[in-house]
């Protein structure tokens, strides 16, 4: 009975008694969730356009942040370092298309997946060789003061990151639905052969989508790097986007957004109100447990297409 009271009743009583603290926890969770959504978008964009599950997306977040902070340490101004890092990520997109995707056209999905695992290890080792493995602070002028809303204390950096990520997510969603390139990307996602038959250049589309995913990785790397410092654990944090994909669906942009918000808010609330019952640190594994439950009952995710096979 004591456990049932502590698990079911006490947390909800605390939420009702301290609504401003609950608001503070939710805002922190949602801001993290928006950044999870940003990383998840990189997975979704590449998977929709090429059918490749890009395991290297998390390492691309790290690689972009490493290049940015490394250039800044060389004395390059922030604005120029950002431009140069974007160029580096576009160059990476060209290299991946020419050296990996073009060689593996029409291969089995597992082969393409293994190729992205190899790409992840290469980028991680290459980044460490060039820039070293030390933790580096990243200061690009993001405000770090505290706002008080009622009795809730909110970090300006969290709000700033959430606003930037939300803006980018909105722009990408509009880009995919209302631009010519976006329509071409969706056509390629629906049927590669049909897209080729009407003159859509598949190789160019792959370069575009990997370049966009690289830009998304850069923004995510900047946001996470400013919060936690640029370190190799960023690649692991970015993989928190995997439960987001399972919740939202691997081919759904709205699913990536909503799934990120659910995971971000859920893990913060769970850590604060239920963490002590499990010895703490449930924020590290909460998202994966939620994803496992979804795999049992709705494997296609909230917005994914249900696959029906006739046998």
C-alpha positions as CSV (number, residue, x, y, z in Angstrom):
1,X,0.0,0.0,0.0
2,X,2.8,2.4,0.8
3,X,4.3,1.8,-2.7
4,X,0.9,2.3,-4.4
5,X,0.4,5.6,-2.4
6,X,4.0,6.8,-3.3
7,X,3.5,5.8,-7.0
8,X,0.0,6.9,-7.8
9,X,-1.2,9.4,-5.2
10,X,1.7,11.3,-3.8
11,X,3.1,12.6,-7.2
12,X,-0.3,13.9,-8.3
13,X,-0.9,15.6,-4.9
14,X,2.5,17.3,-5.3
15,X,1.6,18.5,-8.8
16,X,-1.7,20.0,-7.6
17,X,0.0,21.6,-4.5
18,X,2.8,23.1,-6.6
19,X,1.5,24.0,-10.0
20,X,4.2,26.6,-10.8
21,X,6.9,24.0,-10.1
22,X,5.0,21.6,-12.4
23,X,4.9,24.3,-15.1
24,X,8.7,24.8,-14.7
25,X,9.4,21.1,-15.1
26,X,7.1,20.9,-18.2
27,X,8.7,23.9,-19.9
28,X,12.2,22.4,-19.3
29,X,11.0,19.1,-20.7
30,X,9.3,20.6,-23.7
31,X,12.4,22.7,-24.6
32,X,14.4,19.5,-24.5
33,X,11.7,17.7,-26.5
34,X,11.8,20.3,-29.3
35,X,15.6,19.6,-29.7
36,X,14.9,15.9,-29.7
37,X,12.4,16.6,-32.5
38,X,15.1,18.5,-34.4
39,X,17.5,15.6,-34.3
40,X,14.6,13.2,-35.2
41,X,13.8,15.3,-38.2
42,X,17.2,14.5,-39.6
43,X,16.4,10.8,-39.4
44,X,13.0,11.3,-40.9
45,X,14.2,13.4,-43.9
46,X,16.8,10.9,-45.0
47,X,14.6,7.9,-44.4
48,X,11.7,9.5,-46.4
49,X,13.9,10.4,-49.4
50,X,16.2,7.4,-49.6
51,X,14.8,4.6,-47.4
52,X,18.0,4.7,-45.4
53,X,17.9,4.7,-41.7
54,X,20.9,6.9,-41.0
55,X,22.4,5.7,-37.8
56,X,25.1,8.4,-38.2
57,X,22.7,11.3,-37.6
58,X,23.6,11.5,-33.9
59,X,27.3,11.6,-34.8
60,X,26.6,14.2,-37.4
61,X,25.3,16.4,-34.6
62,X,28.6,15.9,-32.8
63,X,30.7,16.4,-35.9
64,X,29.0,19.7,-36.8
65,X,29.5,21.0,-33.3
66,X,33.1,19.9,-33.2
67,X,33.8,21.8,-36.4
68,X,32.1,24.9,-35.3
69,X,33.8,25.1,-31.9
70,X,37.2,24.1,-33.4
71,X,37.0,26.9,-36.0
72,X,36.1,29.4,-33.3
73,X,39.1,28.3,-31.3
74,X,41.2,29.1,-34.3
75,X,40.0,32.7,-34.0
76,X,37.4,32.5,-36.8
77,X,34.4,34.9,-36.0
78,X,31.2,33.1,-35.0
79,X,29.3,34.1,-38.1
80,X,32.0,32.9,-40.4
81,X,32.5,29.7,-38.4
82,X,28.8,29.0,-38.8
83,X,29.0,29.5,-42.6
84,X,32.1,27.4,-42.9
85,X,30.5,24.6,-40.8
86,X,27.4,24.7,-43.1
87,X,29.8,24.3,-46.1
88,X,31.5,21.4,-44.4
89,X,28.2,19.6,-43.8
90,X,27.2,20.2,-47.4
91,X,30.5,18.8,-48.5
92,X,29.8,15.8,-46.3
93,X,26.5,15.3,-48.1
94,X,28.2,15.2,-51.5
95,X,30.8,12.7,-50.2
96,X,28.2,10.4,-48.7
97,X,26.2,10.4,-51.9
98,X,29.2,9.8,-54.2
99,X,31.1,7.4,-52.0
100,X,28.4,5.5,-50.2
101,X,24.8,5.8,-51.6
102,X,25.7,5.7,-55.3
103,X,27.7,2.5,-54.7
104,X,24.9,0.8,-52.8
105,X,21.8,1.7,-55.0
106,X,19.2,-1.1,-54.9
107,X,21.0,-3.0,-52.1
108,X,19.2,-4.5,-49.2
109,X,18.2,-2.0,-46.4
110,X,20.4,-3.8,-43.9
111,X,23.4,-3.1,-46.1
112,X,22.7,0.6,-46.2
113,X,22.0,0.6,-42.5
114,X,25.4,-1.1,-41.8
115,X,27.0,1.5,-44.1
116,X,25.7,4.4,-41.9
117,X,27.0,2.6,-38.8
118,X,30.4,2.6,-40.5
119,X,29.9,6.3,-41.4
120,X,29.1,7.1,-37.7
121,X,32.4,5.5,-36.5
122,X,34.4,7.2,-39.2
123,X,33.0,10.7,-38.4
124,X,33.5,10.1,-34.7
125,X,37.1,9.0,-35.2
126,X,37.8,11.7,-37.8
127,X,36.4,14.4,-35.6
128,X,38.5,13.3,-32.7
129,X,41.7,13.1,-34.8
130,X,41.2,16.7,-36.0
131,X,39.8,18.4,-32.9
132,X,40.8,16.1,-30.0
133,X,38.5,14.6,-27.4
134,X,38.4,17.4,-24.8
135,X,35.1,18.9,-23.6
136,X,34.8,22.4,-25.1
137,X,32.5,25.1,-24.0
138,X,30.5,26.7,-26.8
139,X,29.6,30.3,-26.4
140,X,27.8,32.0,-29.3
141,X,26.0,34.6,-27.3
142,X,22.9,32.6,-26.3
143,X,21.4,34.3,-23.3
144,X,21.7,32.4,-20.0
145,X,19.8,34.5,-17.5
146,X,16.7,33.4,-15.6
147,X,13.2,34.5,-16.1
148,X,10.5,34.3,-13.4
149,X,7.0,33.5,-14.4
150,X,4.9,33.4,-11.3
151,X,6.9,31.2,-9.0
152,X,8.4,29.3,-11.9
153,X,12.1,29.8,-12.7
154,X,12.9,29.4,-16.5
155,X,16.3,29.4,-18.2
156,X,16.5,31.9,-21.0
157,X,18.8,29.5,-22.9
158,X,16.1,26.7,-22.8
159,X,13.5,29.1,-24.2
160,X,15.9,30.4,-26.8
161,X,16.8,26.9,-27.9
162,X,13.1,25.9,-28.0
163,X,12.2,29.0,-30.1
164,X,15.0,28.4,-32.6
165,X,14.3,24.7,-32.9
166,X,10.5,25.4,-33.3
167,X,11.2,27.9,-36.0
168,X,13.4,25.5,-38.0
169,X,11.0,22.7,-37.6
170,X,8.2,24.9,-38.9
171,X,10.3,26.1,-41.9
172,X,11.2,22.5,-42.8
173,X,7.6,21.4,-42.6
174,X,6.5,24.2,-44.9
175,X,9.4,23.6,-47.2
176,X,8.4,20.0,-47.7
177,X,4.8,20.7,-48.3
178,X,4.8,23.9,-50.4
179,X,8.0,24.1,-52.4
180,X,8.9,22.4,-55.7
181,X,12.0,20.7,-54.1
182,X,9.8,19.6,-51.2
183,X,7.3,18.0,-53.5
184,X,10.1,16.3,-55.4
185,X,11.4,14.9,-52.1
186,X,8.0,13.6,-51.2
187,X,7.7,12.0,-54.6
188,X,11.0,10.2,-54.2
189,X,9.9,9.1,-50.8
190,X,6.7,7.6,-52.2
191,X,8.3,5.7,-55.1
192,X,11.9,6.0,-56.4
193,X,11.2,4.4,-59.8
194,X,8.1,6.6,-60.5
195,X,10.1,9.7,-59.5
196,X,12.9,8.8,-61.9
197,X,10.4,8.2,-64.7
198,X,9.1,11.8,-64.5
199,X,12.6,13.2,-64.5
200,X,13.4,13.8,-60.9
201,X,17.2,13.3,-60.4
202,X,17.5,10.8,-57.6
203,X,21.2,11.6,-56.9
204,X,20.5,15.3,-56.6
205,X,17.6,14.7,-54.2
206,X,19.8,12.6,-52.0
207,X,22.5,15.3,-51.9
208,X,19.8,17.9,-51.0
209,X,18.3,15.8,-48.2
210,X,21.6,14.8,-46.7
211,X,22.7,18.5,-46.8
212,X,19.4,19.6,-45.1
213,X,20.0,16.8,-42.5
214,X,23.5,18.1,-42.0
215,X,22.2,21.6,-41.4
216,X,19.6,20.3,-38.9
217,X,22.5,18.4,-37.2
218,X,24.4,21.7,-37.0
219,X,21.6,23.6,-35.3
220,X,21.0,20.7,-32.9
221,X,24.8,20.6,-32.1
222,X,24.8,24.3,-31.4
223,X,21.9,24.1,-29.1
224,X,23.1,21.0,-27.2
225,X,26.7,22.2,-27.2
226,X,25.8,25.6,-25.7
227,X,23.9,23.7,-23.0
228,X,26.3,20.9,-22.2
229,X,29.5,21.7,-23.9
230,X,30.8,20.1,-27.0
231,X,31.7,16.5,-26.0
232,X,31.5,13.1,-27.5
233,X,28.5,12.2,-25.3
234,X,26.5,14.5,-27.6
235,X,26.2,11.6,-30.1
236,X,24.6,9.5,-27.4
237,X,22.2,12.3,-26.3
238,X,21.2,12.8,-30.0
239,X,20.2,9.1,-30.2
240,X,17.4,9.9,-27.7
241,X,15.7,10.8,-31.0
242,X,15.2,7.1,-31.7
243,X,12.4,6.7,-29.2
244,X,10.9,9.9,-30.7
245,X,10.9,8.2,-34.1
246,X,9.2,5.1,-32.7
247,X,6.5,7.2,-31.1
248,X,5.9,9.5,-34.1
249,X,6.6,7.2,-37.0
250,X,9.7,7.0,-39.1
251,X,8.2,8.8,-42.1
252,X,6.2,11.5,-40.3
253,X,7.4,15.1,-39.8
254,X,4.5,15.9,-37.5
255,X,5.2,12.7,-35.7
256,X,8.8,13.7,-35.1
257,X,7.6,17.0,-33.6
258,X,4.9,15.5,-31.3
259,X,7.0,12.5,-30.4
260,X,9.8,14.8,-29.3
261,X,7.5,16.8,-27.1
262,X,6.0,13.7,-25.5
263,X,9.4,12.2,-24.7
264,X,10.9,15.5,-23.5
265,X,8.1,16.4,-21.2
266,X,7.5,12.8,-20.1
267,X,11.1,12.1,-19.1
268,X,11.4,15.3,-17.0
269,X,8.1,14.8,-15.2
270,X,9.0,11.1,-14.6
271,X,12.4,12.0,-13.2
272,X,11.1,14.7,-10.9
273,X,8.0,13.0,-9.5
274,X,8.8,9.3,-9.8
275,X,12.6,9.2,-9.9
276,X,13.1,8.6,-6.2
277,X,11.1,5.4,-6.4
278,X,13.6,3.9,-8.8
279,X,16.8,5.2,-7.3
280,X,16.9,8.2,-9.6
281,X,18.3,8.7,-13.1
282,X,15.2,7.3,-14.8
283,X,15.4,10.2,-17.3
284,X,18.2,8.2,-19.0
285,X,16.0,5.2,-19.8
286,X,12.4,6.4,-19.6
287,X,12.2,7.2,-23.3
288,X,13.3,3.8,-24.3
289,X,10.8,2.1,-22.1
290,X,8.0,4.2,-23.6
291,X,9.3,3.3,-27.1
292,X,9.3,-0.4,-26.1
293,X,5.6,-0.2,-25.0
294,X,4.7,1.4,-28.4
295,X,6.5,-1.3,-30.3
296,X,4.3,-3.8,-28.6
297,X,1.0,-2.1,-29.2
298,X,1.5,0.3,-32.2
299,X,4.8,-0.5,-33.9
300,X,4.1,2.0,-36.8
301,X,4.0,4.9,-34.3
302,X,1.3,7.6,-33.8
303,X,1.5,8.9,-37.4
304,X,3.2,6.1,-39.3
305,X,1.4,4.1,-42.0
306,X,0.2,0.7,-40.9
307,X,1.8,-2.0,-43.0
308,X,-0.6,-4.8,-44.1
309,X,1.0,-7.7,-46.0
310,X,-1.0,-10.3,-47.8
311,X,0.2,-13.9,-47.4
